[in-house]
């Protein structure tokens, strides 16, 4: 299966080497529930998706909230299990990443990301 990379358009930095798409209702509903961990350099892209939760999860995650231009309009770091994510205006999709990814890659609001095969 072809891997999809997440790249910071502003810096050309690869954020994640293997981002799985969750574009159907059932894939978005399941998300990361029931998984034991999110391996380093992986992620999940939920679209359409204005917000997330971490119910039935066993680990914390970092979240990027994106608008229609794939610009970061919101960030949450190390959202713990059993929590509801923040709400941000104009969110069209969300990328879930392993906790610590945002800090390690210096992502910030206003930057743009791209998913590339």
Biopython code that builds the backbone (N, CA, C, O; Angstrom):
import numpy as np
from Bio.PDB.StructureBuilder import StructureBuilder

atoms = [
    (1, "UNK", "N", (0.832, -1.185, 0.000)),
    (1, "UNK", "CA", (0.000, 0.000, 0.000)),
    (1, "UNK", "C", (0.882, 1.256, 0.000)),
    (1, "UNK", "O", (1.909, 1.302, 0.677)),
    (2, "UNK", "N", (0.477, 2.247, -0.749)),
    (2, "UNK", "CA", (1.216, 3.488, -0.873)),
    (2, "UNK", "C", (1.141, 4.300, 0.417)),
    (2, "UNK", "O", (0.064, 4.461, 0.991)),
    (3, "UNK", "N", (2.275, 4.805, 0.866)),
    (3, "UNK", "CA", (2.298, 5.614, 2.080)),
    (3, "UNK", "C", (2.088, 7.076, 1.726)),
    (3, "UNK", "O", (2.589, 7.564, 0.713)),
    (4, "UNK", "N", (1.341, 7.766, 2.577)),
    (4, "UNK", "CA", (1.082, 9.189, 2.406)),
    (4, "UNK", "C", (1.894, 9.943, 3.456)),
    (4, "UNK", "O", (1.774, 9.676, 4.652)),
    (5, "UNK", "N", (2.725, 10.892, 3.001)),
    (5, "UNK", "CA", (3.548, 11.691, 3.906)),
    (5, "UNK", "C", (2.845, 12.999, 4.236)),
    (5, "UNK", "O", (2.137, 13.571, 3.407)),
    (6, "UNK", "N", (3.054, 13.458, 5.460)),
    (6, "UNK", "CA", (2.578, 14.773, 5.881)),
    (6, "UNK", "C", (3.786, 15.699, 5.909)),
    (6, "UNK", "O", (4.768, 15.440, 6.603)),
    (7, "UNK", "N", (3.697, 16.790, 5.136)),
    (7, "UNK", "CA", (4.821, 17.712, 4.982)),
    (7, "UNK", "C", (4.398, 19.123, 5.381)),
    (7, "UNK", "O", (3.311, 19.582, 5.029)),
    (8, "UNK", "N", (5.269, 19.798, 6.115)),
    (8, "UNK", "CA", (5.068, 21.204, 6.440)),
    (8, "UNK", "C", (5.457, 21.999, 5.194)),
    (8, "UNK", "O", (6.632, 22.033, 4.828)),
    (9, "UNK", "N", (4.497, 22.630, 4.547)),
    (9, "UNK", "CA", (4.732, 23.359, 3.305)),
    (9, "UNK", "C", (5.689, 24.534, 3.525)),
    (9, "UNK", "O", (6.472, 24.871, 2.637)),
    (10, "UNK", "N", (5.628, 25.153, 4.699)),
    (10, "UNK", "CA", (6.459, 26.322, 4.978)),
    (10, "UNK", "C", (7.938, 25.975, 5.150)),
    (10, "UNK", "O", (8.806, 26.786, 4.827)),
    (11, "UNK", "N", (8.230, 24.770, 5.658)),
    (11, "UNK", "CA", (9.620, 24.401, 5.956)),
    (11, "UNK", "C", (10.118, 23.193, 5.158)),
    (11, "UNK", "O", (11.303, 22.864, 5.217)),
    (12, "UNK", "N", (9.230, 22.530, 4.416)),
    (12, "UNK", "CA", (9.526, 21.291, 3.690)),
    (12, "UNK", "C", (9.887, 20.124, 4.616)),
    (12, "UNK", "O", (10.395, 19.104, 4.150)),
    (13, "UNK", "N", (9.635, 20.261, 5.896)),
    (13, "UNK", "CA", (9.921, 19.194, 6.863)),
    (13, "UNK", "C", (8.857, 18.098, 6.774)),
    (13, "UNK", "O", (7.663, 18.389, 6.706)),
    (14, "UNK", "N", (9.296, 16.846, 6.776)),
    (14, "UNK", "CA", (8.371, 15.724, 6.831)),
    (14, "UNK", "C", (7.935, 15.562, 8.278)),
    (14, "UNK", "O", (8.761, 15.343, 9.163)),
    (15, "UNK", "N", (6.634, 15.672, 8.513)),
    (15, "UNK", "CA", (6.075, 15.564, 9.865)),
    (15, "UNK", "C", (5.779, 14.108, 10.197)),
    (15, "UNK", "O", (6.042, 13.652, 11.310)),
    (16, "UNK", "N", (5.232, 13.381, 9.228)),
    (16, "UNK", "CA", (4.910, 11.962, 9.408)),
    (16, "UNK", "C", (5.122, 11.246, 8.082)),
    (16, "UNK", "O", (4.809, 11.777, 7.017)),
    (17, "UNK", "N", (5.651, 10.046, 8.163)),
    (17, "UNK", "CA", (5.956, 9.246, 6.967)),
    (17, "UNK", "C", (4.767, 8.437, 6.465)),
    (17, "UNK", "O", (4.717, 8.068, 5.292)),
    (18, "UNK", "N", (3.803, 8.157, 7.355)),
    (18, "UNK", "CA", (2.698, 7.260, 7.001)),
    (18, "UNK", "C", (1.393, 7.734, 7.645)),
    (18, "UNK", "O", (1.087, 7.384, 8.785)),
    (19, "UNK", "N", (0.632, 8.532, 6.898)),
    (19, "UNK", "CA", (-0.647, 9.052, 7.385)),
    (19, "UNK", "C", (-1.771, 8.282, 6.708)),
    (19, "UNK", "O", (-1.870, 8.251, 5.482)),
    (20, "UNK", "N", (-2.607, 7.669, 7.516)),
    (20, "UNK", "CA", (-3.740, 6.891, 7.005)),
    (20, "UNK", "C", (-4.943, 7.819, 6.801)),
    (20, "UNK", "O", (-5.205, 8.680, 7.642)),
    (21, "UNK", "N", (-5.667, 7.654, 5.704)),
    (21, "UNK", "CA", (-6.879, 8.451, 5.487)),
    (21, "UNK", "C", (-8.071, 7.842, 6.223)),
    (21, "UNK", "O", (-8.214, 6.620, 6.284)),
    (22, "UNK", "N", (-8.906, 8.684, 6.770)),
    (22, "UNK", "CA", (-10.171, 8.259, 7.385)),
    (22, "UNK", "C", (-11.244, 9.183, 6.803)),
    (22, "UNK", "O", (-11.644, 10.173, 7.416)),
    (23, "UNK", "N", (-11.695, 8.823, 5.598)),
    (23, "UNK", "CA", (-12.605, 9.692, 4.863)),
    (23, "UNK", "C", (-14.033, 9.160, 4.802)),
    (23, "UNK", "O", (-14.936, 9.870, 4.360)),
    (24, "UNK", "N", (-14.247, 7.940, 5.233)),
    (24, "UNK", "CA", (-15.614, 7.406, 5.273)),
    (24, "UNK", "C", (-16.183, 7.583, 6.684)),
    (24, "UNK", "O", (-15.435, 7.754, 7.646)),
    (25, "UNK", "N", (-17.495, 7.539, 6.791)),
    (25, "UNK", "CA", (-18.150, 7.689, 8.090)),
    (25, "UNK", "C", (-17.605, 6.684, 9.094)),
    (25, "UNK", "O", (-17.276, 7.057, 10.220)),
    (26, "UNK", "N", (-17.502, 5.413, 8.706)),
    (26, "UNK", "CA", (-17.083, 4.363, 9.638)),
    (26, "UNK", "C", (-15.627, 4.504, 10.053)),
    (26, "UNK", "O", (-15.291, 4.267, 11.213)),
    (27, "UNK", "N", (-14.757, 4.888, 9.120)),
    (27, "UNK", "CA", (-13.345, 5.067, 9.477)),
    (27, "UNK", "C", (-13.163, 6.262, 10.408)),
    (27, "UNK", "O", (-12.335, 6.220, 11.319)),
    (28, "UNK", "N", (-13.936, 7.329, 10.182)),
    (28, "UNK", "CA", (-13.870, 8.485, 11.079)),
    (28, "UNK", "C", (-14.434, 8.127, 12.451)),
    (28, "UNK", "O", (-13.893, 8.543, 13.476)),
    (29, "UNK", "N", (-15.510, 7.364, 12.470)),
    (29, "UNK", "CA", (-16.129, 6.970, 13.736)),
    (29, "UNK", "C", (-15.167, 6.138, 14.572)),
    (29, "UNK", "O", (-15.026, 6.370, 15.773)),
    (30, "UNK", "N", (-14.510, 5.178, 13.949)),
    (30, "UNK", "CA", (-13.567, 4.312, 14.666)),
    (30, "UNK", "C", (-12.305, 5.073, 15.049)),
    (30, "UNK", "O", (-11.809, 4.937, 16.168)),
    (31, "UNK", "N", (-11.783, 5.878, 14.119)),
    (31, "UNK", "CA", (-10.571, 6.646, 14.408)),
    (31, "UNK", "C", (-9.484, 5.774, 15.002)),
    (31, "UNK", "O", (-9.132, 4.738, 14.439)),
    (32, "UNK", "N", (-8.958, 6.189, 16.131)),
    (32, "UNK", "CA", (-7.895, 5.452, 16.818)),
    (32, "UNK", "C", (-8.418, 4.646, 18.009)),
    (32, "UNK", "O", (-7.637, 4.074, 18.770)),
    (33, "UNK", "N", (-9.742, 4.607, 18.164)),
    (33, "UNK", "CA", (-10.310, 3.849, 19.285)),
    (33, "UNK", "C", (-9.871, 2.397, 19.218)),
    (33, "UNK", "O", (-9.865, 1.781, 18.152)),
    (34, "UNK", "N", (-9.506, 1.867, 20.365)),
    (34, "UNK", "CA", (-9.134, 0.467, 20.445)),
    (34, "UNK", "C", (-7.697, 0.165, 20.069)),
    (34, "UNK", "O", (-7.258, -0.978, 20.197)),
    (35, "UNK", "N", (-6.945, 1.169, 19.605)),
    (35, "UNK", "CA", (-5.545, 0.932, 19.267)),
    (35, "UNK", "C", (-4.690, 1.078, 20.533)),
    (35, "UNK", "O", (-5.062, 1.789, 21.466)),
    (36, "UNK", "N", (-3.557, 0.404, 20.549)),
    (36, "UNK", "CA", (-2.685, 0.428, 21.724)),
    (36, "UNK", "C", (-1.744, 1.622, 21.729)),
    (36, "UNK", "O", (-1.338, 2.107, 22.785)),
    (37, "UNK", "N", (-1.404, 2.087, 20.535)),
    (37, "UNK", "CA", (-0.518, 3.252, 20.414)),
    (37, "UNK", "C", (-0.526, 3.734, 18.974)),
    (37, "UNK", "O", (-0.963, 3.025, 18.068)),
    (38, "UNK", "N", (-0.041, 4.935, 18.781)),
    (38, "UNK", "CA", (0.143, 5.499, 17.451)),
    (38, "UNK", "C", (1.655, 5.555, 17.235)),
    (38, "UNK", "O", (2.337, 6.374, 17.850)),
    (39, "UNK", "N", (2.183, 4.692, 16.368)),
    (39, "UNK", "CA", (3.634, 4.620, 16.191)),
    (39, "UNK", "C", (4.239, 5.957, 15.740)),
    (39, "UNK", "O", (3.572, 6.766, 15.095)),
    (40, "UNK", "N", (5.494, 6.168, 16.087)),
    (40, "UNK", "CA", (6.226, 7.367, 15.689)),
    (40, "UNK", "C", (6.166, 7.538, 14.171)),
    (40, "UNK", "O", (6.239, 6.560, 13.427)),
    (41, "UNK", "N", (6.035, 8.773, 13.726)),
    (41, "UNK", "CA", (6.018, 9.158, 12.310)),
    (41, "UNK", "C", (4.810, 8.621, 11.542)),
    (41, "UNK", "O", (4.865, 8.440, 10.325)),
    (42, "UNK", "N", (3.712, 8.366, 12.272)),
    (42, "UNK", "CA", (2.453, 7.981, 11.629)),
    (42, "UNK", "C", (1.372, 8.986, 12.027)),
    (42, "UNK", "O", (1.594, 9.854, 12.872)),
    (43, "UNK", "N", (0.216, 8.854, 11.412)),
    (43, "UNK", "CA", (-0.889, 9.734, 11.761)),
    (43, "UNK", "C", (-2.177, 9.260, 11.130)),
    (43, "UNK", "O", (-2.205, 8.281, 10.384)),
    (44, "UNK", "N", (-3.243, 9.972, 11.444)),
    (44, "UNK", "CA", (-4.563, 9.682, 10.900)),
    (44, "UNK", "C", (-5.184, 11.000, 10.462)),
    (44, "UNK", "O", (-5.271, 11.943, 11.249)),
    (45, "UNK", "N", (-5.624, 11.065, 9.184)),
    (45, "UNK", "CA", (-6.269, 12.266, 8.650)),
    (45, "UNK", "C", (-7.765, 12.019, 8.567)),
    (45, "UNK", "O", (-8.221, 11.168, 7.804)),
    (46, "UNK", "N", (-8.526, 12.768, 9.357)),
    (46, "UNK", "CA", (-9.990, 12.630, 9.382)),
    (46, "UNK", "C", (-10.597, 13.787, 8.599)),
    (46, "UNK", "O", (-10.360, 14.955, 8.904)),
    (47, "UNK", "N", (-11.394, 13.436, 7.572)),
    (47, "UNK", "CA", (-11.990, 14.461, 6.704)),
    (47, "UNK", "C", (-13.301, 13.954, 6.139)),
    (47, "UNK", "O", (-13.338, 12.833, 5.632)),
    (48, "UNK", "N", (-14.381, 14.724, 6.198)),
    (48, "UNK", "CA", (-14.525, 15.977, 6.933)),
    (48, "UNK", "C", (-14.573, 15.711, 8.434)),
    (48, "UNK", "O", (-15.029, 14.658, 8.880)),
    (49, "UNK", "N", (-14.097, 16.680, 9.199)),
    (49, "UNK", "CA", (-14.040, 16.494, 10.647)),
    (49, "UNK", "C", (-13.760, 17.835, 11.320)),
    (49, "UNK", "O", (-12.647, 18.350, 11.203)),
    (50, "UNK", "N", (-14.726, 18.412, 12.015)),
    (50, "UNK", "CA", (-14.504, 19.695, 12.681)),
    (50, "UNK", "C", (-13.900, 19.581, 14.083)),
    (50, "UNK", "O", (-13.328, 20.547, 14.589)),
    (51, "UNK", "N", (-14.024, 18.399, 14.720)),
    (51, "UNK", "CA", (-13.504, 18.233, 16.078)),
    (51, "UNK", "C", (-13.323, 16.750, 16.383)),
    (51, "UNK", "O", (-13.795, 15.892, 15.637)),
    (52, "UNK", "N", (-12.633, 16.455, 17.491)),
    (52, "UNK", "CA", (-12.351, 15.057, 17.832)),
    (52, "UNK", "C", (-12.574, 14.818, 19.327)),
    (52, "UNK", "O", (-12.802, 15.746, 20.103)),
    (53, "UNK", "N", (-12.500, 13.546, 19.696)),
    (53, "UNK", "CA", (-12.490, 13.154, 21.103)),
    (53, "UNK", "C", (-11.504, 12.002, 21.251)),
    (53, "UNK", "O", (-11.089, 11.393, 20.265)),
    (54, "UNK", "N", (-11.139, 11.715, 22.492)),
    (54, "UNK", "CA", (-10.215, 10.609, 22.749)),
    (54, "UNK", "C", (-10.852, 9.554, 23.659)),
    (54, "UNK", "O", (-10.160, 8.876, 24.418)),
    (55, "UNK", "N", (-12.169, 9.427, 23.571)),
    (55, "UNK", "CA", (-12.847, 8.384, 24.342)),
    (55, "UNK", "C", (-12.391, 7.014, 23.846)),
    (55, "UNK", "O", (-12.137, 6.833, 22.655)),
    (56, "UNK", "N", (-12.291, 6.069, 24.746)),
    (56, "UNK", "CA", (-11.911, 4.676, 24.447)),
    (56, "UNK", "C", (-10.505, 4.561, 23.866)),
    (56, "UNK", "O", (-10.183, 3.594, 23.175)),
    (57, "UNK", "N", (-9.680, 5.555, 24.153)),
    (57, "UNK", "CA", (-8.274, 5.481, 23.742)),
    (57, "UNK", "C", (-7.424, 5.256, 24.982)),
    (57, "UNK", "O", (-7.859, 5.514, 26.105)),
    (58, "UNK", "N", (-6.200, 4.770, 24.763)),
    (58, "UNK", "CA", (-5.317, 4.433, 25.879)),
    (58, "UNK", "C", (-4.081, 5.332, 25.950)),
    (58, "UNK", "O", (-3.211, 5.117, 26.794)),
    (59, "UNK", "N", (-3.994, 6.321, 25.084)),
    (59, "UNK", "CA", (-2.786, 7.149, 25.021)),
    (59, "UNK", "C", (-3.133, 8.563, 24.553)),
    (59, "UNK", "O", (-4.187, 8.792, 23.961)),
    (60, "UNK", "N", (-2.237, 9.495, 24.826)),
    (60, "UNK", "CA", (-2.406, 10.893, 24.416)),
    (60, "UNK", "C", (-1.977, 11.075, 22.960)),
    (60, "UNK", "O", (-1.165, 10.309, 22.441)),
    (61, "UNK", "N", (-2.534, 12.097, 22.311)),
    (61, "UNK", "CA", (-2.190, 12.407, 20.924)),
    (61, "UNK", "C", (-2.064, 13.920, 20.736)),
    (61, "UNK", "O", (-2.604, 14.709, 21.512)),
    (62, "UNK", "N", (-1.341, 14.298, 19.691)),
    (62, "UNK", "CA", (-1.290, 15.685, 19.232)),
    (62, "UNK", "C", (-2.299, 15.830, 18.096)),
    (62, "UNK", "O", (-2.526, 14.887, 17.337)),
    (63, "UNK", "N", (-2.901, 17.012, 17.981)),
    (63, "UNK", "CA", (-3.921, 17.225, 16.949)),
    (63, "UNK", "C", (-3.651, 18.518, 16.186)),
    (63, "UNK", "O", (-3.368, 19.562, 16.774)),
    (64, "UNK", "N", (-3.746, 18.420, 14.856)),
    (64, "UNK", "CA", (-3.707, 19.587, 13.975)),
    (64, "UNK", "C", (-5.107, 19.781, 13.413)),
    (64, "UNK", "O", (-5.691, 18.849, 12.860)),
    (65, "UNK", "N", (-5.644, 20.977, 13.550)),
    (65, "UNK", "CA", (-6.951, 21.325, 12.986)),
    (65, "UNK", "C", (-6.694, 22.165, 11.741)),
    (65, "UNK", "O", (-6.034, 23.201, 11.815)),
    (66, "UNK", "N", (-7.215, 21.722, 10.591)),
    (66, "UNK", "CA", (-6.916, 22.352, 9.306)),
    (66, "UNK", "C", (-8.144, 22.978, 8.670)),
    (66, "UNK", "O", (-9.255, 22.472, 8.828)),
    (67, "UNK", "N", (-7.947, 24.091, 7.942)),
    (67, "UNK", "CA", (-9.030, 24.690, 7.164)),
    (67, "UNK", "C", (-9.025, 24.100, 5.743)),
    (67, "UNK", "O", (-8.290, 23.149, 5.475)),
    (68, "UNK", "N", (-9.825, 24.647, 4.851)),
    (68, "UNK", "CA", (-9.931, 24.105, 3.495)),
    (68, "UNK", "C", (-8.633, 24.229, 2.704)),
    (68, "UNK", "O", (-8.431, 23.487, 1.743)),
    (69, "UNK", "N", (-7.747, 25.151, 3.087)),
    (69, "UNK", "CA", (-6.459, 25.332, 2.412)),
    (69, "UNK", "C", (-5.341, 24.534, 3.082)),
    (69, "UNK", "O", (-4.166, 24.736, 2.775)),
    (70, "UNK", "N", (-5.700, 23.630, 3.994)),
    (70, "UNK", "CA", (-4.736, 22.831, 4.770)),
    (70, "UNK", "C", (-3.795, 23.694, 5.599)),
    (70, "UNK", "O", (-2.649, 23.324, 5.852)),
    (71, "UNK", "N", (-4.299, 24.847, 6.016)),
    (71, "UNK", "CA", (-3.556, 25.697, 6.946)),
    (71, "UNK", "C", (-3.962, 25.310, 8.369)),
    (71, "UNK", "O", (-5.121, 24.994, 8.637)),
    (72, "UNK", "N", (-2.987, 25.342, 9.267)),
    (72, "UNK", "CA", (-3.252, 24.992, 10.660)),
    (72, "UNK", "C", (-3.977, 26.155, 11.330)),
    (72, "UNK", "O", (-3.435, 27.254, 11.444)),
    (73, "UNK", "N", (-5.213, 25.902, 11.774)),
    (73, "UNK", "CA", (-5.998, 26.930, 12.465)),
    (73, "UNK", "C", (-6.123, 26.628, 13.957)),
    (73, "UNK", "O", (-6.603, 27.461, 14.725)),
    (74, "UNK", "N", (-5.692, 25.443, 14.361)),
    (74, "UNK", "CA", (-5.715, 25.073, 15.771)),
    (74, "UNK", "C", (-4.752, 23.935, 16.043)),
    (74, "UNK", "O", (-4.481, 23.110, 15.171)),
    (75, "UNK", "N", (-4.244, 23.902, 17.253)),
    (75, "UNK", "CA", (-3.293, 22.873, 17.676)),
    (75, "UNK", "C", (-3.634, 22.449, 19.097)),
    (75, "UNK", "O", (-3.973, 23.279, 19.941)),
    (76, "UNK", "N", (-3.542, 21.153, 19.350)),
    (76, "UNK", "CA", (-3.619, 20.647, 20.724)),
    (76, "UNK", "C", (-2.484, 19.654, 20.904)),
    (76, "UNK", "O", (-2.268, 18.779, 20.064)),
    (77, "UNK", "N", (-1.768, 19.796, 21.998)),
    (77, "UNK", "CA", (-0.657, 18.899, 22.273)),
    (77, "UNK", "C", (-1.005, 17.951, 23.422)),
    (77, "UNK", "O", (-1.550, 18.366, 24.445)),
    (78, "UNK", "N", (-0.683, 16.690, 23.235)),
    (78, "UNK", "CA", (-0.838, 15.646, 24.258)),
    (78, "UNK", "C", (-2.240, 15.625, 24.879)),
    (78, "UNK", "O", (-2.393, 15.632, 26.100)),
    (79, "UNK", "N", (-3.260, 15.600, 24.008)),
    (79, "UNK", "CA", (-4.631, 15.472, 24.499)),
    (79, "UNK", "C", (-4.778, 14.074, 25.095)),
    (79, "UNK", "O", (-4.547, 13.072, 24.418)),
    (80, "UNK", "N", (-5.160, 14.019, 26.353)),
    (80, "UNK", "CA", (-5.225, 12.764, 27.097)),
    (80, "UNK", "C", (-6.459, 11.945, 26.735)),
    (80, "UNK", "O", (-7.434, 12.480, 26.207)),
    (81, "UNK", "N", (-6.413, 10.641, 27.022)),
    (81, "UNK", "CA", (-7.587, 9.778, 26.779)),
    (81, "UNK", "C", (-8.807, 10.276, 27.550)),
    (81, "UNK", "O", (-8.691, 10.822, 28.648)),
    (82, "UNK", "N", (-9.983, 10.072, 26.945)),
    (82, "UNK", "CA", (-11.235, 10.427, 27.597)),
    (82, "UNK", "C", (-11.598, 11.896, 27.550)),
    (82, "UNK", "O", (-12.458, 12.341, 28.310)),
    (83, "UNK", "N", (-10.962, 12.660, 26.676)),
    (83, "UNK", "CA", (-11.200, 14.108, 26.584)),
    (83, "UNK", "C", (-11.875, 14.474, 25.268)),
    (83, "UNK", "O", (-11.861, 13.700, 24.310)),
    (84, "UNK", "N", (-12.462, 15.661, 25.237)),
    (84, "UNK", "CA", (-13.035, 16.227, 24.016)),
    (84, "UNK", "C", (-12.090, 17.330, 23.552)),
    (84, "UNK", "O", (-11.674, 18.176, 24.343)),
    (85, "UNK", "N", (-11.757, 17.312, 22.265)),
    (85, "UNK", "CA", (-10.868, 18.322, 21.715)),
    (85, "UNK", "C", (-11.516, 19.690, 21.667)),
    (85, "UNK", "O", (-12.739, 19.816, 21.716)),
    (86, "UNK", "N", (-10.682, 20.713, 21.570)),
    (86, "UNK", "CA", (-11.172, 22.089, 21.470)),
    (86, "UNK", "C", (-11.911, 22.293, 20.149)),
    (86, "UNK", "O", (-11.762, 21.518, 19.205)),
    (87, "UNK", "N", (-12.704, 23.346, 20.112)),
    (87, "UNK", "CA", (-13.393, 23.726, 18.879)),
    (87, "UNK", "C", (-12.710, 24.973, 18.326)),
    (87, "UNK", "O", (-12.471, 25.943, 19.046)),
    (88, "UNK", "N", (-12.400, 24.923, 17.030)),
    (88, "UNK", "CA", (-11.792, 26.056, 16.345)),
    (88, "UNK", "C", (-12.659, 26.402, 15.145)),
    (88, "UNK", "O", (-13.313, 25.529, 14.576)),
    (89, "UNK", "N", (-12.666, 27.670, 14.759)),
    (89, "UNK", "CA", (-13.459, 28.118, 13.612)),
    (89, "UNK", "C", (-12.837, 27.628, 12.304)),
    (89, "UNK", "O", (-11.617, 27.515, 12.184)),
    (90, "UNK", "N", (-13.694, 27.340, 11.336)),
    (90, "UNK", "CA", (-13.298, 26.998, 9.965)),
    (90, "UNK", "C", (-12.501, 25.702, 9.825)),
    (90, "UNK", "O", (-11.725, 25.562, 8.880)),
    (91, "UNK", "N", (-12.674, 24.763, 10.738)),
    (91, "UNK", "CA", (-11.966, 23.485, 10.656)),
    (91, "UNK", "C", (-12.700, 22.562, 9.690)),
    (91, "UNK", "O", (-13.905, 22.347, 9.820)),
    (92, "UNK", "N", (-11.965, 22.019, 8.719)),
    (92, "UNK", "CA", (-12.540, 21.091, 7.740)),
    (92, "UNK", "C", (-11.984, 19.680, 7.882)),
    (92, "UNK", "O", (-12.627, 18.710, 7.480)),
    (93, "UNK", "N", (-10.773, 19.565, 8.463)),
    (93, "UNK", "CA", (-10.194, 18.243, 8.684)),
    (93, "UNK", "C", (-9.243, 18.302, 9.876)),
    (93, "UNK", "O", (-8.836, 19.372, 10.330)),
    (94, "UNK", "N", (-8.907, 17.114, 10.361)),
    (94, "UNK", "CA", (-8.061, 16.991, 11.551)),
    (94, "UNK", "C", (-7.000, 15.927, 11.276)),
    (94, "UNK", "O", (-7.280, 14.907, 10.646)),
    (95, "UNK", "N", (-5.793, 16.173, 11.750)),
    (95, "UNK", "CA", (-4.743, 15.156, 11.682)),
    (95, "UNK", "C", (-4.329, 14.816, 13.110)),
    (95, "UNK", "O", (-3.944, 15.688, 13.889)),
    (96, "UNK", "N", (-4.418, 13.529, 13.432)),
    (96, "UNK", "CA", (-4.013, 13.032, 14.741)),
    (96, "UNK", "C", (-2.613, 12.443, 14.612)),
    (96, "UNK", "O", (-2.338, 11.655, 13.707)),
    (97, "UNK", "N", (-1.736, 12.835, 15.529)),
    (97, "UNK", "CA", (-0.330, 12.445, 15.494)),
    (97, "UNK", "C", (0.108, 11.944, 16.866)),
    (97, "UNK", "O", (-0.554, 12.228, 17.865)),
    (98, "UNK", "N", (1.215, 11.203, 16.931)),
    (98, "UNK", "CA", (1.709, 10.776, 18.242)),
    (98, "UNK", "C", (2.027, 11.984, 19.132)),
    (98, "UNK", "O", (2.512, 13.004, 18.644)),
    (99, "UNK", "N", (1.756, 11.868, 20.423)),
    (99, "UNK", "CA", (2.075, 12.946, 21.360)),
    (99, "UNK", "C", (3.553, 13.293, 21.254)),
    (99, "UNK", "O", (4.408, 12.410, 21.191)),
    (100, "UNK", "N", (3.841, 14.595, 21.234)),
    (100, "UNK", "CA", (5.211, 15.073, 21.119)),
    (100, "UNK", "C", (5.616, 15.493, 19.719)),
    (100, "UNK", "O", (6.644, 16.144, 19.537)),
    (101, "UNK", "N", (4.811, 15.123, 18.725)),
    (101, "UNK", "CA", (5.148, 15.447, 17.335)),
    (101, "UNK", "C", (5.155, 16.951, 17.088)),
    (101, "UNK", "O", (6.058, 17.462, 16.425)),
    (102, "UNK", "N", (4.166, 17.663, 17.611)),
    (102, "UNK", "CA", (4.072, 19.110, 17.374)),
    (102, "UNK", "C", (5.286, 19.814, 17.956)),
    (102, "UNK", "O", (5.886, 20.662, 17.294)),
    (103, "UNK", "N", (5.651, 19.478, 19.168)),
    (103, "UNK", "CA", (6.813, 20.089, 19.807)),
    (103, "UNK", "C", (8.104, 19.747, 19.054)),
    (103, "UNK", "O", (8.952, 20.613, 18.839)),
    (104, "UNK", "N", (8.241, 18.496, 18.662)),
    (104, "UNK", "CA", (9.455, 18.029, 17.971)),
    (104, "UNK", "C", (9.629, 18.694, 16.608)),
    (104, "UNK", "O", (10.759, 18.921, 16.175)),
    (105, "UNK", "N", (8.536, 19.007, 15.931)),
    (105, "UNK", "CA", (8.602, 19.545, 14.575)),
    (105, "UNK", "C", (8.355, 21.049, 14.503)),
    (105, "UNK", "O", (8.398, 21.630, 13.419)),
    (106, "UNK", "N", (8.100, 21.680, 15.638)),
    (106, "UNK", "CA", (7.891, 23.138, 15.708)),
    (106, "UNK", "C", (6.752, 23.622, 14.820)),
    (106, "UNK", "O", (6.842, 24.702, 14.236)),
    (107, "UNK", "N", (5.682, 22.838, 14.712)),
    (107, "UNK", "CA", (4.507, 23.269, 13.957)),
    (107, "UNK", "C", (3.819, 24.421, 14.683)),
    (107, "UNK", "O", (3.839, 24.489, 15.912)),
    (108, "UNK", "N", (3.215, 25.320, 13.922)),
    (108, "UNK", "CA", (2.514, 26.439, 14.546)),
    (108, "UNK", "C", (1.307, 26.853, 13.715)),
    (108, "UNK", "O", (1.211, 26.556, 12.524)),
    (109, "UNK", "N", (0.397, 27.544, 14.375)),
    (109, "UNK", "CA", (-0.812, 28.042, 13.719)),
    (109, "UNK", "C", (-0.399, 28.986, 12.590)),
    (109, "UNK", "O", (0.501, 29.811, 12.748)),
    (110, "UNK", "N", (-1.074, 28.847, 11.454)),
    (110, "UNK", "CA", (-0.785, 29.673, 10.283)),
    (110, "UNK", "C", (0.064, 28.956, 9.243)),
    (110, "UNK", "O", (0.054, 29.331, 8.070)),
    (111, "UNK", "N", (0.801, 27.926, 9.661)),
    (111, "UNK", "CA", (1.572, 27.153, 8.694)),
    (111, "UNK", "C", (0.625, 26.268, 7.897)),
    (111, "UNK", "O", (-0.487, 25.985, 8.343)),
    (112, "UNK", "N", (1.057, 25.834, 6.733)),
    (112, "UNK", "CA", (0.267, 24.950, 5.892)),
    (112, "UNK", "C", (0.959, 23.590, 5.821)),
    (112, "UNK", "O", (2.184, 23.496, 5.905)),
    (113, "UNK", "N", (0.152, 22.542, 5.665)),
    (113, "UNK", "CA", (0.686, 21.192, 5.504)),
    (113, "UNK", "C", (0.139, 20.603, 4.206)),
    (113, "UNK", "O", (-0.854, 21.076, 3.654)),
    (114, "UNK", "N", (0.815, 19.560, 3.738)),
    (114, "UNK", "CA", (0.366, 18.876, 2.529)),
    (114, "UNK", "C", (0.513, 17.378, 2.754)),
    (114, "UNK", "O", (1.431, 16.921, 3.435)),
    (115, "UNK", "N", (-0.411, 16.628, 2.168)),
    (115, "UNK", "CA", (-0.343, 15.164, 2.171)),
    (115, "UNK", "C", (0.116, 14.754, 0.780)),
    (115, "UNK", "O", (-0.537, 15.066, -0.215)),
    (116, "UNK", "N", (1.253, 14.047, 0.718)),
    (116, "UNK", "CA", (1.834, 13.682, -0.577)),
    (116, "UNK", "C", (2.122, 12.197, -0.620)),
    (116, "UNK", "O", (2.599, 11.609, 0.349)),
    (117, "UNK", "N", (1.817, 11.595, -1.778)),
    (117, "UNK", "CA", (2.075, 10.166, -1.990)),
    (117, "UNK", "C", (3.496, 9.941, -2.434)),
    (117, "UNK", "O", (3.899, 8.801, -2.661)),
]
sb = StructureBuilder()
sb.init_structure("model")
sb.init_model(0)
sb.init_chain("A")
sb.init_seg("    ")
for serial, (resi, resn, name, xyz) in enumerate(atoms, 1):
    if name == "N":
        sb.init_residue(resn, " ", resi, " ")
    sb.init_atom(name, np.array(xyz, "f"), 0.0, 1.0, " ", f" {name:<3s}", serial, name[0])
structure = sb.get_structure()
